[in-house]
Amino acid sequence: MSSTIRPPAPRPCDSCPYRRDVPSGIWAAEEYEKLRAYDAPTAEQPARTFRCHQSDADSEAGRVCAGWAGCHGETLLAPRIALLTGDIDAPTFDAVITYTSPVPLFSSGAEAANHGRADIDRPGPDADRLINKIIRTRRDIRLG
């Protein structure tokens, strides 16, 4: 069976909301709020695999978010369901649940969301730089 969702990247991307060194305020509030749901007990978590924000939202494939895998790993429900439905294969499942990030991550989705939302109304210059990079990379994000 061939996976449609690729395994996590070797390191979370520069704008990953789970990275401790990413400036606050890069993503929309609703994107940060999605992170909190994966802190729930496994059976109460969202069933959808959290994909890297570097891919367009409507992308059929993409890859598993490395920060998500690194933060939540073996407690995640979504990779189990994705394995059963064929959206990921066994090697991708193993890569998700055993992933270890080479960069520091927040210890929970709530911690990442709180950080991300802190400067959402006034992102600093580093956040602005990453926002512009994301806009150049993603076809589905446009301002104005």
C-alpha angles and dihedrals in degrees: 000000000000121000119232092197115061123223122263118287117255088258133016112264122260092260099042109141090218095060115102092214097054115106119248122255102036099122133045117270092251091056091055092046091058089066094065094062092066090063089069121100109285096258091052097050126106112275094220121097113244107235131201113277090226090078124076112264091239094050113128093210126022124135137280112268106259092208091052091050092046094049100042105016116148095017093065123117097191098068090052091054092043090054091052093048095045095245088123131023128227095267090051091048090052091047091054099047095043098039117135118190120227089210127059115269133191112266094234143016089248092055091049092047093049091051093045094050096045095088099021092123094046112027114187128233094274090052091047090053092053093044089055091048091052092049090053092048101044120063092195097060119080130160125218 
